[in-house]
């Protein structure tokens, strides 16, 4: 994930979301990711995030599920 973010450091939010959507679709097709798995990841990470970070992560997950 860190490498992903570093490589796209200068990308805009829309470009980053497009790339995340593409990667998520690939992972869904290979069986590595699902809406349930996204919720599990959120549940695991949310206690370590600020309220702002939780809201942002929730928004990213919502957009990836579209």
C-alpha positions in Angstrom: 0.0 0.0 0.0 2.8 2.4 0.9 4.4 1.8 -2.5 1.1 2.3 -4.2 0.7 5.7 -2.5 4.3 6.8 -3.1 4.0 6.0 -6.8 0.8 8.0 -7.1 1.8 10.8 -4.7 1.3 13.5 -7.3 -2.0 12.1 -8.7 -5.3 13.8 -8.0 -8.0 12.2 -5.9 -10.1 11.2 -9.0 -7.1 9.5 -10.6 -6.3 7.7 -7.4 -9.9 6.5 -7.0 -9.9 5.3 -10.6 -6.8 3.2 -10.0 -8.2 1.9 -6.7 -11.4 0.9 -8.5 -9.5 -0.9 -11.2 -7.4 -2.8 -8.7 -10.5 -3.7 -6.6 -12.3 -5.1 -9.7 -9.2 -7.2 -10.5 -9.1 -8.5 -6.9 -12.9 -9.2 -7.0 -12.5 -11.2 -10.2 -9.7 -13.3 -8.7 -11.7 -13.8 -5.5 -9.3 -11.8 -3.3 -11.7 -9.0 -2.5 -15.4 -8.7 -1.9 -17.7 -6.1 -0.3 -17.6 -8.2 2.9 -13.8 -8.2 2.9 -13.8 -4.4 2.5 -16.0 -4.1 5.6 -13.7 -6.5 7.5 -10.7 -4.3 6.6 -12.7 -1.2 7.8 -13.6 -2.8 11.0 -10.0 -3.8 11.7 -8.5 -0.4 10.9 -11.2 2.0 12.2 -10.2 1.9 15.9 -6.8 3.2 14.9 -8.2 6.1 12.8 -9.4 9.6 13.6 -13.0 10.4 13.0 -12.0 12.3 9.8 -10.0 9.3 8.6 -12.9 6.9 9.3 -15.2 9.1 7.4 -12.8 9.2 4.4 -12.3 5.5 4.5 -16.0 4.9 4.6 -16.4 7.2 1.5 -13.6 5.3 -0.3 -15.3 2.0 0.4 -18.7 3.3 -0.8 -17.1 4.5 -4.0 -15.3 1.2 -4.6 -18.6 -0.7 -4.2 -20.2 1.3 -7.0 
